[in-house]
Amino acid sequence: MVDCCSAPGLMPFQQALETMLAAIEPITDTETITLSEGLGRILSSDLSSPINVPPHNNSAMDGYAFAQASLAEQDSLHLVGRSMAGQPFQGDCQAGQCIRIMTGAKMPAGCDTVQMQENCAVSDDKVEFLAQPKVGANVRYAGEDIKQGQVVFAKGRRLSAIDLGVLASLGINQLQVFRKLKVALIATGDELKALGEPLSEGDIFESNSYALAGMLKNLNVEVINFGVIIDDESAIKKAFLQADEQADAVISSGGVSVGDADYTKLVLEQIGEVGFWKIAMKPGKPFAFGKLPNSIFFGLPGNPVSAMVTADLLAMPALMKLQHCHAAPAITLKAKCSSDLRKSPGRMDFQRGILSQDSNGELTVSSTGSQGSGILTSIAAANCYIVLAAEQGKVLAGETVDVRLFERFFS
């Protein structure tokens, strides 16, 4: 049995993604910010280190520093000083001498090796070495982690919390980054009501904009929320034009199906251009991509699950390219399915699942239950997609399936 919602001419998911990415030109505007403002920002140029890390040879252990050649004919050395982190030993360590040294402390001049304190016996100013380490043992060398002039992070990198720590360790406080994207959100539908408004018969609370705004903030963009627009052609056109004047990208939800009140595609054709409309994927067939006069446009389905899945799998990768970010490939794993899955050939299916390990350490995945496009809790309970190919039919418990881990946008 073929998927009842499939039809000739639906664009395959991967083709839709590639077509969309090929049509997007990244922004070029940049700005200078401080390091404390850098979390989630995109570097607009390669960033090189102004210093060596570590800046000098230092000890990897608490112990004793010395010239390894000093132990060629004896197993004890004369203790003549100490080197602490931030308080290095002043002077040269001569043959037959050693220096008490702590982890991270600068290696004294004349020393090339460190023996850990557990392998030493100390009596007054005499240190007996119970084992002879190889030359260079327990020494971290200047530039071993990062060399001066080395490119630390490349253009297009989204800066993480760890990245900020790395840059701070280099003494870098000024960053050149691409400006933040501005993304407009528009929800369409006569039945949608804002939080706090009373619900009449047939009404529902508008929820897509809240989830989408959260996803977009995880992408570190500026969100411009236009709220709910009624199912009226002129009202939708006005909102689209206003959003186009203010934003780099416009995301609408609802109005992309084929009902009498679905005006999104019609308006897009009037004031912009339709790149494609309808994809061979489930959920999310009625997804539209195109361009307005000054911005790119994503038309998401109105059903919450369809809107979230298409935003995650299609809109987010496109926005990452628009903001000049190098996106990491999605992580796909193989897992044993713990239950039967309903599926008809025709569309690529992204069912919501829970990935875990059994007692033998084998990856298993289970469905979150009903996969209806209006059941948003099917995503809230999940940590992955169970990815079923377009031509694939139902899955039986025990079969191996492809699993795609959720990106951070849902967190």
ROSE-847514 format. One record per residue (C-alpha): residue number from 1; residue in one letter; z, x, y. Coordinates in Angstrom, 1 decimal, decimal comma. Each point is the difference from the previous one (the first is absolute). Layout:
<recs>
+-----+------+--------+--------+--------+
|  nr | rest |     zz |     xx |     yy |
+-----+------+--------+--------+--------+
| NUM |    a |      Z |      X |      Y |
...
+-----+------+--------+--------+--------+
</recs>
This chain:
<recs>
+-----+------+--------+--------+--------+
|  nr | rest |     zz |     xx |     yy |
+-----+------+--------+--------+--------+
|   1 |    m |    0,0 |    0,0 |    0,0 |
|   2 |    v |   -1,0 |    1,4 |    3,4 |
|   3 |    d |    2,2 |   -0,1 |    3,1 |
|   4 |    c |   -0,6 |   -3,4 |    1,6 |
|   5 |    c |    0,2 |    1,6 |    3,5 |
|   6 |    s |   -2,6 |    2,7 |   -0,7 |
|   7 |    a |   -3,5 |   -0,5 |    1,3 |
|   8 |    p |   -3,2 |    2,1 |    0,2 |
|   9 |    g |    0,0 |    2,3 |    3,1 |
|  10 |    l |    3,7 |    0,8 |    0,2 |
|  11 |    m |    0,4 |    3,6 |    1,0 |
|  12 |    p |    1,9 |    2,2 |   -2,5 |
|  13 |    f |    3,4 |    1,1 |    1,3 |
|  14 |    q |   -0,7 |    3,8 |    0,0 |
|  15 |    q |   -3,4 |   -0,6 |    1,7 |
|  16 |    a |    1,7 |   -2,1 |    2,7 |
|  17 |    l |    2,6 |    2,7 |    0,6 |
|  18 |    e |   -2,6 |    2,8 |    0,2 |
|  19 |    t |   -2,3 |   -2,1 |    2,3 |
|  20 |    m |    2,9 |   -0,7 |    2,3 |
|  21 |    l |    1,2 |    3,6 |    0,2 |
|  22 |    a |   -3,6 |    1,2 |    0,7 |
|  23 |    a |   -0,3 |   -2,4 |    2,9 |
|  24 |    i |    3,2 |    1,2 |    1,8 |
|  25 |    e |    0,0 |    2,8 |    2,6 |
|  26 |    p |    3,5 |    1,4 |    0,6 |
|  27 |    i |    1,6 |    0,0 |    3,5 |
|  28 |    t |   -0,1 |    3,3 |    1,9 |
|  29 |    d |    2,5 |   -0,5 |    2,8 |
|  30 |    t |    3,0 |    2,3 |   -0,2 |
|  31 |    e |    3,4 |    0,5 |    1,6 |
|  32 |    t |    2,8 |    2,5 |    0,1 |
|  33 |    i |    3,4 |   -1,0 |   -1,3 |
|  34 |    t |    3,3 |    1,7 |   -0,9 |
|  35 |    l |    1,1 |    0,7 |   -3,6 |
|  36 |    s |    2,6 |   -2,8 |    0,1 |
|  37 |    e |   -2,8 |   -2,5 |    0,6 |
|  38 |    g |   -2,2 |    1,4 |   -2,8 |
|  39 |    l |    1,0 |   -2,1 |   -3,0 |
|  40 |    g |   -3,1 |   -1,7 |   -1,4 |
|  41 |    r |   -2,3 |    1,4 |    2,6 |
|  42 |    i |   -3,4 |    1,5 |   -0,8 |
|  43 |    l |   -0,7 |    3,6 |    1,0 |
|  44 |    s |   -3,2 |    0,4 |    2,1 |
|  45 |    s |   -0,4 |    3,7 |   -0,8 |
|  46 |    d |    1,0 |    2,6 |   -2,5 |
|  47 |    l |    3,6 |    1,2 |    0,6 |
|  48 |    s |    0,7 |    3,7 |   -0,6 |
|  49 |    s |    3,3 |    1,8 |   -0,3 |
|  50 |    p |    1,0 |    2,2 |    3,0 |
|  51 |    i |    2,5 |    1,9 |   -2,2 |
|  52 |    n |    0,6 |    1,3 |   -3,5 |
|  53 |    v |    2,2 |   -2,1 |   -2,2 |
|  54 |    p |    2,4 |    1,5 |   -0,9 |
|  55 |    p |   -0,2 |    2,2 |    3,1 |
|  56 |    h |    1,4 |    3,0 |   -1,8 |
|  57 |    n |    0,8 |    1,2 |   -3,5 |
|  58 |    n |    3,2 |   -1,7 |   -1,1 |
|  59 |    s |    2,2 |   -0,4 |   -3,0 |
|  60 |    a |   -0,4 |   -2,8 |   -2,5 |
|  61 |    m |    3,5 |    0,5 |   -1,4 |
|  62 |    d |    3,6 |    0,8 |    1,0 |
|  63 |    g |    0,4 |    3,6 |   -1,2 |
|  64 |    y |   -0,7 |    3,6 |    0,9 |
|  65 |    a |   -3,1 |    1,5 |    1,6 |
|  66 |    f |   -1,1 |    3,6 |   -0,7 |
|  67 |    a |   -2,9 |    2,3 |   -0,7 |
|  68 |    q |   -0,9 |   -0,4 |   -3,6 |
|  69 |    a |   -0,6 |    3,8 |   -0,3 |
|  70 |    s |    3,7 |    0,5 |    0,7 |
|  71 |    l |    0,8 |   -1,2 |   -3,5 |
|  72 |    a |   -2,3 |    2,5 |   -1,7 |
|  73 |    e |    2,8 |    2,4 |   -0,9 |
|  74 |    q |    3,2 |   -2,1 |    0,6 |
|  75 |    d |    1,3 |   -3,5 |   -0,5 |
|  76 |    s |    2,3 |   -0,3 |    3,0 |
|  77 |    l |   -0,7 |    0,2 |    3,7 |
|  78 |    h |    2,2 |    0,4 |    3,2 |
|  79 |    l |    0,5 |   -3,2 |    1,9 |
|  80 |    v |   -0,6 |    0,7 |    3,8 |
|  81 |    g |   -0,4 |   -3,4 |    1,6 |
|  82 |    r |   -1,1 |   -3,6 |   -0,2 |
|  83 |    s |   -2,9 |   -2,2 |    1,1 |
|  84 |    m |    0,6 |   -3,6 |    0,7 |
|  85 |    a |   -2,3 |   -2,8 |    0,9 |
|  86 |    g |   -0,4 |    0,3 |    3,8 |
|  87 |    q |    2,0 |    3,2 |    0,0 |
|  88 |    p |   -2,2 |    2,7 |   -1,5 |
|  89 |    f |    1,2 |    3,5 |   -0,9 |
|  90 |    q |   -0,6 |    2,5 |    2,8 |
|  91 |    g |   -1,3 |    3,4 |   -1,1 |
|  92 |    d |   -1,6 |    1,4 |   -3,1 |
|  93 |    c |    1,2 |   -0,1 |   -3,6 |
|  94 |    q |   -0,2 |    3,5 |   -1,4 |
|  95 |    a |   -0,6 |    1,2 |   -3,6 |
|  96 |    g |    3,2 |   -0,7 |   -2,0 |
|  97 |    q |    1,1 |   -2,8 |    2,2 |
|  98 |    c |   -0,1 |   -3,8 |   -0,2 |
|  99 |    i |    0,6 |   -2,9 |    2,4 |
| 100 |    r |    1,9 |   -3,2 |   -0,7 |
| 101 |    i |   -2,6 |   -2,8 |    0,7 |
| 102 |    m |    0,0 |   -3,7 |    0,0 |
| 103 |    t |   -2,7 |   -2,5 |   -0,8 |
| 104 |    g |   -2,5 |   -0,2 |    2,8 |
| 105 |    a |    1,3 |    3,1 |    1,8 |
| 106 |    k |   -2,5 |    2,6 |    1,2 |
| 107 |    m |   -0,7 |    2,9 |   -2,3 |
| 108 |    p |    1,5 |    3,2 |    1,5 |
| 109 |    a |   -2,4 |    2,9 |    0,8 |
| 110 |    g |   -0,2 |    2,3 |   -3,1 |
| 111 |    c |    0,6 |   -2,8 |   -2,5 |
| 112 |    d |   -2,6 |   -1,4 |   -2,4 |
| 113 |    t |    2,0 |   -1,8 |   -2,6 |
| 114 |    v |    3,0 |   -2,4 |   -0,4 |
| 115 |    q |    2,3 |   -0,3 |   -2,9 |
| 116 |    m |    1,9 |   -3,3 |   -0,3 |
| 117 |    q |    3,7 |    0,3 |    0,3 |
| 118 |    e |    0,6 |   -1,3 |   -3,5 |
| 119 |    n |   -1,5 |    3,2 |   -1,4 |
| 120 |    c |    2,2 |    2,3 |    2,1 |
| 121 |    a |    3,6 |    1,3 |   -0,2 |
| 122 |    v |    1,6 |    1,0 |    3,3 |
| 123 |    s |    2,9 |    2,3 |    0,5 |
| 124 |    d |    0,9 |    0,9 |    3,6 |
| 125 |    d |   -3,3 |    1,4 |    1,5 |
| 126 |    k |   -1,6 |    0,7 |   -3,4 |
| 127 |    v |   -2,4 |   -2,5 |   -1,6 |
| 128 |    e |   -0,8 |    0,4 |   -3,7 |
| 129 |    f |   -3,3 |   -1,5 |   -1,1 |
| 130 |    l |    0,3 |   -1,5 |   -3,5 |
| 131 |    a |   -3,7 |   -0,5 |   -0,3 |
| 132 |    q |   -3,0 |    1,7 |    1,8 |
| 133 |    p |   -2,4 |   -2,5 |    1,5 |
| 134 |    k |   -3,7 |    0,7 |    0,6 |
| 135 |    v |   -1,0 |    1,2 |    3,4 |
| 136 |    g |   -0,4 |   -3,0 |    2,4 |
| 137 |    a |    2,2 |   -2,2 |   -2,0 |
| 138 |    n |    1,6 |   -3,0 |    1,9 |
| 139 |    v |   -1,9 |    0,9 |    3,2 |
| 140 |    r |   -1,9 |   -2,6 |    2,0 |
| 141 |    y |   -2,8 |    1,7 |    2,0 |
| 142 |    a |   -1,0 |   -0,7 |    3,6 |
| 143 |    g |   -2,8 |   -2,5 |    0,1 |
| 144 |    e |    0,5 |   -0,9 |   -3,7 |
| 145 |    d |    0,1 |   -3,7 |    0,8 |
| 146 |    i |   -2,3 |   -0,1 |    3,1 |
| 147 |    k |   -1,8 |    2,9 |    1,6 |
| 148 |    q |   -0,5 |    0,2 |    3,7 |
| 149 |    g |   -3,4 |   -1,5 |    0,9 |
| 150 |    q |   -0,2 |   -2,0 |   -3,2 |
| 151 |    v |   -1,2 |   -3,6 |    0,3 |
| 152 |    v |    3,0 |   -2,0 |   -1,0 |
| 153 |    f |   -1,3 |   -3,5 |    0,4 |
| 154 |    a |   -3,7 |   -0,9 |    0,4 |
| 155 |    k |   -1,5 |   -2,5 |    2,5 |
| 156 |    g |    0,3 |   -3,5 |   -1,3 |
| 157 |    r |    3,4 |    0,5 |   -1,7 |
| 158 |    r |    2,5 |   -2,9 |    0,5 |
| 159 |    l |    3,3 |    1,7 |    0,7 |
| 160 |    s |    2,9 |   -0,8 |   -2,3 |
| 161 |    a |    3,7 |    0,6 |    0,5 |
| 162 |    i |   -0,3 |    3,2 |   -2,0 |
| 163 |    d |   -2,9 |    1,1 |    2,1 |
| 164 |    l |    2,2 |   -0,4 |    3,1 |
| 165 |    g |    2,6 |    2,3 |   -1,6 |
| 166 |    v |   -2,7 |    2,6 |   -0,8 |
| 167 |    l |   -1,3 |   -0,1 |    3,6 |
| 168 |    a |    3,5 |    0,3 |    1,4 |
| 169 |    s |    0,6 |    3,1 |   -2,2 |
| 170 |    l |   -3,0 |    1,5 |    1,8 |
| 171 |    g |    1,3 |   -0,7 |    3,4 |
| 172 |    i |   -2,8 |   -2,5 |    0,8 |
| 173 |    n |    0,9 |   -2,8 |    2,3 |
| 174 |    q |   -3,3 |   -1,1 |    1,5 |
| 175 |    l |   -2,6 |   -1,8 |   -2,1 |
| 176 |    q |   -3,6 |   -1,0 |    0,6 |
| 177 |    v |   -0,6 |   -3,3 |   -1,7 |
| 178 |    f |   -2,5 |   -2,9 |    0,0 |
| 179 |    r |    1,2 |   -2,9 |    2,1 |
| 180 |    k |    1,4 |   -3,0 |   -1,8 |
| 181 |    l |   -2,3 |   -2,7 |   -1,2 |
| 182 |    k |    0,3 |   -3,5 |    1,5 |
| 183 |    v |   -0,4 |   -2,8 |   -2,5 |
| 184 |    a |   -0,2 |   -3,7 |    0,9 |
| 185 |    l |    1,3 |   -2,6 |   -2,5 |
| 186 |    i |   -1,3 |   -3,6 |    0,1 |
| 187 |    a |    1,0 |   -2,8 |   -2,4 |
| 188 |    t |   -2,2 |   -3,1 |   -0,1 |
| 189 |    g |    0,9 |   -3,4 |   -1,3 |
| 190 |    d |    1,1 |   -3,5 |    1,2 |
| 191 |    e |    2,6 |   -0,1 |   -2,7 |
| 192 |    l |    1,8 |    3,2 |    1,2 |
| 193 |    k |    3,2 |   -0,2 |    2,0 |
| 194 |    a |    2,0 |    2,7 |    1,6 |
| 195 |    l |    3,5 |    0,7 |   -1,1 |
| 196 |    g |    2,4 |   -2,4 |    1,8 |
| 197 |    e |   -2,6 |   -2,8 |    0,3 |
| 198 |    p |    0,6 |   -3,2 |   -1,9 |
| 199 |    l |   -2,2 |   -0,5 |   -3,1 |
| 200 |    s |   -2,0 |   -3,2 |   -0,2 |
| 201 |    e |   -1,5 |   -1,4 |   -3,2 |
| 202 |    g |   -2,6 |    2,6 |   -1,2 |
| 203 |    d |    1,3 |    2,8 |    2,1 |
| 204 |    i |    1,2 |    3,4 |   -1,1 |
| 205 |    f |    1,6 |    2,9 |    1,8 |
| 206 |    e |   -2,4 |    2,8 |    1,0 |
| 207 |    s |    1,0 |    3,1 |   -2,0 |
| 208 |    n |   -3,0 |    2,3 |   -0,2 |
| 209 |    s |    0,4 |    1,6 |    3,4 |
| 210 |    y |    3,6 |    1,1 |   -0,9 |
| 211 |    a |   -1,1 |    1,7 |   -3,2 |
| 212 |    l |   -3,1 |    1,5 |    1,6 |
| 213 |    a |    1,9 |    1,2 |    3,1 |
| 214 |    g |    2,5 |    1,8 |   -2,4 |
| 215 |    m |   -2,8 |    1,6 |   -1,9 |
| 216 |    l |   -1,7 |    1,1 |    3,3 |
| 217 |    k |    3,3 |    1,5 |    1,3 |
| 218 |    n |    0,2 |    2,1 |   -3,2 |
| 219 |    l |   -3,5 |    1,3 |    1,1 |
| 220 |    n |    1,6 |    0,8 |    3,4 |
| 221 |    v |   -2,4 |   -2,1 |    2,1 |
| 222 |    e |    0,7 |   -2,2 |    3,1 |
| 223 |    v |   -0,2 |   -3,7 |   -1,0 |
| 224 |    i |   -1,2 |   -2,7 |    2,4 |
| 225 |    n |    0,9 |   -3,3 |   -1,5 |
| 226 |    f |   -2,0 |   -3,0 |    1,3 |
| 227 |    g |    1,9 |   -2,5 |   -2,1 |
| 228 |    v |   -1,5 |   -3,1 |   -1,5 |
| 229 |    i |   -3,4 |   -1,3 |    1,2 |
| 230 |    i |   -1,0 |   -3,6 |   -0,9 |
| 231 |    d |   -3,1 |   -0,7 |   -2,1 |
| 232 |    d |   -2,3 |   -0,4 |    3,0 |
| 233 |    e |   -3,2 |    2,0 |    0,5 |
| 234 |    s |    0,4 |    0,6 |    3,7 |
| 235 |    a |    3,7 |    0,9 |   -0,3 |
| 236 |    i |   -0,7 |    2,5 |   -2,8 |
| 237 |    k |   -2,9 |    1,5 |    2,0 |
| 238 |    k |    2,3 |    0,4 |    3,1 |
| 239 |    a |    2,7 |    1,7 |   -2,1 |
| 240 |    f |   -2,5 |    2,4 |   -1,6 |
| 241 |    l |   -1,4 |    1,0 |    3,3 |
| 242 |    q |    3,4 |    0,6 |    1,5 |
| 243 |    a |    1,1 |    2,0 |   -3,0 |
| 244 |    d |   -3,2 |    2,0 |    0,1 |
| 245 |    e |    0,8 |    1,0 |    3,6 |
| 246 |    q |    3,4 |    1,3 |   -0,9 |
| 247 |    a |   -0,2 |    1,5 |   -3,4 |
| 248 |    d |   -1,8 |    2,5 |   -2,2 |
| 249 |    a |    0,0 |   -2,3 |   -2,9 |
| 250 |    v |    0,5 |   -3,8 |   -0,4 |
| 251 |    i |    1,5 |   -1,5 |   -3,2 |
| 252 |    s |   -0,1 |   -3,8 |   -0,4 |
| 253 |    s |    1,3 |   -2,0 |   -3,0 |
| 254 |    g |   -1,5 |   -3,3 |   -1,0 |
| 255 |    g |   -3,3 |   -1,7 |    0,8 |
| 256 |    v |   -2,2 |    2,2 |   -2,1 |
| 257 |    s |   -0,7 |   -2,4 |   -2,9 |
| 258 |    v |   -2,6 |   -2,7 |    0,0 |
| 259 |    g |    2,0 |   -3,0 |    1,2 |
| 260 |    d |   -1,0 |   -2,3 |    2,9 |
| 261 |    a |    2,7 |    1,6 |    2,2 |
| 262 |    d |   -0,7 |    3,7 |   -0,9 |
| 263 |    y |   -1,5 |    1,4 |    3,2 |
| 264 |    t |    0,8 |    3,7 |   -0,3 |
| 265 |    k |   -3,3 |    1,1 |   -1,5 |
| 266 |    l |   -2,0 |   -2,2 |    2,4 |
| 267 |    v |    1,8 |    1,4 |    3,1 |
| 268 |    l |   -0,5 |    3,6 |   -1,3 |
| 269 |    e |   -3,7 |   -0,6 |   -0,3 |
| 270 |    q |   -0,1 |   -1,4 |    3,5 |
| 271 |    i |    1,8 |    2,8 |    1,9 |
| 272 |    g |   -0,3 |    2,9 |   -2,4 |
| 273 |    e |   -1,5 |    0,8 |   -3,4 |
| 274 |    v |    0,9 |   -0,6 |   -3,6 |
| 275 |    g |    0,0 |    3,1 |   -2,2 |
| 276 |    f |    0,7 |   -1,9 |   -3,2 |
| 277 |    w |    1,8 |   -3,2 |   -1,1 |
| 278 |    k |    1,4 |   -0,8 |   -3,4 |
| 279 |    i |    1,0 |    2,6 |   -2,6 |
| 280 |    a |    0,1 |   -0,1 |   -3,8 |
| 281 |    m |    3,7 |    0,4 |   -0,1 |
| 282 |    k |    3,1 |   -2,1 |   -0,8 |
| 283 |    p |    1,9 |   -0,8 |    2,0 |
| 284 |    g |   -1,9 |    0,2 |    3,3 |
| 285 |    k |   -3,6 |   -1,1 |   -0,6 |
| 286 |    p |   -0,5 |   -1,4 |    3,6 |
| 287 |    f |    0,5 |    3,3 |    1,8 |
| 288 |    a |   -2,2 |    0,8 |    3,0 |
| 289 |    f |   -0,7 |    3,3 |    1,7 |
| 290 |    g |   -2,0 |    0,4 |    3,2 |
| 291 |    k |    0,0 |    1,2 |    3,6 |
| 292 |    l |    0,8 |   -1,6 |    3,3 |
| 293 |    p |   -1,4 |    1,4 |    3,2 |
| 294 |    n |    2,8 |    2,6 |    0,4 |
| 295 |    s |    1,9 |   -0,1 |   -3,3 |
| 296 |    i |   -0,3 |   -0,2 |   -3,8 |
| 297 |    f |    0,9 |   -3,3 |   -1,6 |
| 298 |    f |    1,8 |   -1,0 |   -3,3 |
| 299 |    g |    0,0 |   -3,6 |   -1,0 |
| 300 |    l |    2,7 |   -0,5 |   -2,6 |
| 301 |    p |    0,4 |   -3,1 |   -2,2 |
| 302 |    g |    2,7 |   -2,4 |    1,1 |
| 303 |    n |    1,9 |   -0,2 |   -3,3 |
| 304 |    p |    2,9 |    2,5 |    0,3 |
| 305 |    v |   -0,6 |    2,0 |   -3,2 |
| 306 |    s |   -3,7 |    0,3 |    0,7 |
| 307 |    a |    0,7 |    1,1 |    3,6 |
| 308 |    m |    2,5 |    2,6 |   -1,1 |
| 309 |    v |   -2,1 |    1,4 |   -2,8 |
| 310 |    t |   -3,2 |    0,3 |    2,1 |
| 311 |    a |    2,0 |    1,5 |    2,9 |
| 312 |    d |    1,5 |    2,6 |   -2,3 |
| 313 |    l |   -3,1 |    0,9 |   -2,0 |
| 314 |    l |   -2,7 |   -0,4 |    2,7 |
| 315 |    a |    1,3 |   -0,3 |    3,6 |
| 316 |    m |    2,6 |    2,8 |   -0,3 |
| 317 |    p |   -2,4 |    2,7 |   -1,3 |
| 318 |    a |   -2,5 |   -1,0 |    2,7 |
| 319 |    l |    2,7 |    0,3 |    2,7 |
| 320 |    m |    1,1 |    3,3 |   -1,3 |
| 321 |    k |   -3,5 |    1,3 |    0,5 |
| 322 |    l |   -0,2 |   -1,6 |    3,4 |
| 323 |    q |    3,1 |    1,9 |    1,1 |
| 324 |    h |   -1,4 |    3,3 |   -1,4 |
| 325 |    c |    2,4 |    0,3 |   -2,9 |
| 326 |    h |   -0,7 |    1,7 |   -3,3 |
| 327 |    a |    1,0 |   -2,6 |   -2,6 |
| 328 |    a |    1,3 |    1,2 |   -3,3 |
| 329 |    p |   -1,8 |   -1,4 |   -3,1 |
| 330 |    a |    1,7 |   -3,0 |   -1,6 |
| 331 |    i |    2,1 |    0,9 |   -3,1 |
| 332 |    t |   -1,2 |   -1,8 |   -3,1 |
| 333 |    l |    1,8 |    0,2 |   -3,3 |
| 334 |    k |   -0,4 |   -1,3 |   -3,6 |
| 335 |    a |    2,7 |   -2,3 |   -1,3 |
| 336 |    k |    0,6 |   -2,3 |   -2,9 |
| 337 |    c |    0,0 |   -3,6 |    1,0 |
| 338 |    s |    3,0 |   -1,9 |   -1,3 |
| 339 |    s |   -1,5 |   -3,5 |    0,2 |
| 340 |    d |   -3,3 |   -1,9 |   -0,2 |
| 341 |    l |   -1,9 |   -0,2 |    3,3 |
| 342 |    r |   -2,4 |   -2,7 |    0,9 |
| 343 |    k |   -3,4 |    1,3 |    1,3 |
| 344 |    s |   -3,6 |   -1,3 |    0,0 |
| 345 |    p |   -3,0 |    2,4 |    0,4 |
| 346 |    g |   -1,6 |    0,0 |    3,4 |
| 347 |    r |    2,4 |    1,5 |    2,6 |
| 348 |    m |    2,1 |    3,1 |    0,2 |
| 349 |    d |    3,6 |   -1,2 |   -0,3 |
| 350 |    f |    3,1 |    1,5 |    1,7 |
| 351 |    q |    2,9 |   -1,7 |   -1,8 |
| 352 |    r |    3,5 |    0,8 |    1,1 |
| 353 |    g |    2,2 |    1,9 |   -2,4 |
| 354 |    i |    3,2 |    1,8 |   -0,6 |
| 355 |    l |   -0,4 |    3,6 |   -1,4 |
| 356 |    s |    2,8 |    1,5 |   -1,9 |
| 357 |    q |    0,8 |    2,4 |   -2,9 |
| 358 |    d |    1,2 |   -1,1 |   -3,4 |
| 359 |    s |    2,7 |    1,7 |   -2,1 |
| 360 |    n |   -2,7 |    2,5 |   -1,3 |
| 361 |    g |   -1,1 |    0,9 |    3,5 |
| 362 |    e |   -3,3 |   -1,9 |   -0,4 |
| 363 |    l |   -1,3 |   -1,7 |    3,1 |
| 364 |    t |   -0,1 |   -3,8 |   -0,3 |
| 365 |    v |   -1,0 |   -2,7 |    2,4 |
| 366 |    s |    0,8 |   -3,7 |    0,2 |
| 367 |    s |   -1,4 |   -2,8 |    2,1 |
| 368 |    t |    2,2 |   -1,4 |    2,8 |
| 369 |    g |   -0,9 |   -3,4 |   -1,3 |
| 370 |    s |   -2,3 |   -2,6 |    1,6 |
| 371 |    q |   -2,8 |    1,8 |    1,9 |
| 372 |    g |   -1,0 |   -2,9 |    2,3 |
| 373 |    s |   -1,3 |    1,1 |    3,4 |
| 374 |    g |    2,8 |   -1,9 |    1,8 |
| 375 |    i |    2,9 |    1,5 |   -1,9 |
| 376 |    l |    1,1 |    2,8 |    2,3 |
| 377 |    t |    3,0 |    0,8 |   -2,2 |
| 378 |    s |   -2,5 |    1,3 |   -2,6 |
| 379 |    i |   -0,4 |    3,0 |    2,3 |
| 380 |    a |    3,7 |    0,2 |    1,1 |
| 381 |    a |    1,1 |    0,4 |   -3,6 |
| 382 |    a |   -2,8 |    2,6 |   -0,9 |
| 383 |    n |   -0,4 |    3,7 |    0,4 |
| 384 |    c |   -3,6 |    0,3 |   -1,1 |
| 385 |    y |   -3,3 |   -1,6 |   -0,6 |
| 386 |    i |   -1,3 |   -0,6 |   -3,5 |
| 387 |    v |   -3,7 |    0,8 |    0,6 |
| 388 |    l |   -2,4 |   -1,9 |   -2,2 |
| 389 |    a |   -3,7 |    0,8 |    0,2 |
| 390 |    a |   -2,5 |   -2,7 |    1,0 |
| 391 |    e |   -1,5 |   -0,3 |   -3,4 |
| 392 |    q |    3,3 |    0,0 |   -1,8 |
| 393 |    g |    1,4 |   -3,1 |   -1,7 |
| 394 |    k |    3,6 |   -0,9 |   -1,0 |
| 395 |    v |    2,5 |    2,7 |   -0,9 |
| 396 |    l |    2,2 |   -0,3 |   -3,1 |
| 397 |    a |    3,5 |    1,4 |   -0,1 |
| 398 |    g |    0,0 |    3,6 |   -1,2 |
| 399 |    e |   -3,3 |    0,9 |    1,5 |
| 400 |    t |   -0,3 |    2,9 |    2,5 |
| 401 |    v |   -0,9 |   -0,9 |    3,6 |
| 402 |    d |   -0,6 |    1,8 |    3,2 |
| 403 |    v |    2,9 |   -0,1 |    2,5 |
| 404 |    r |   -0,2 |    0,9 |    3,7 |
| 405 |    l |    3,2 |    0,8 |    1,7 |
| 406 |    f |    0,7 |   -1,8 |    3,3 |
| 407 |    e |   -0,5 |    2,0 |    3,2 |
| 408 |    r |    2,9 |    0,3 |    2,5 |
| 409 |    f |   -1,4 |   -2,9 |    2,1 |
| 410 |    f |    1,9 |   -2,6 |   -2,0 |
| 411 |    s |    3,3 |    1,8 |    0,5 |
+-----+------+--------+--------+--------+
</recs>
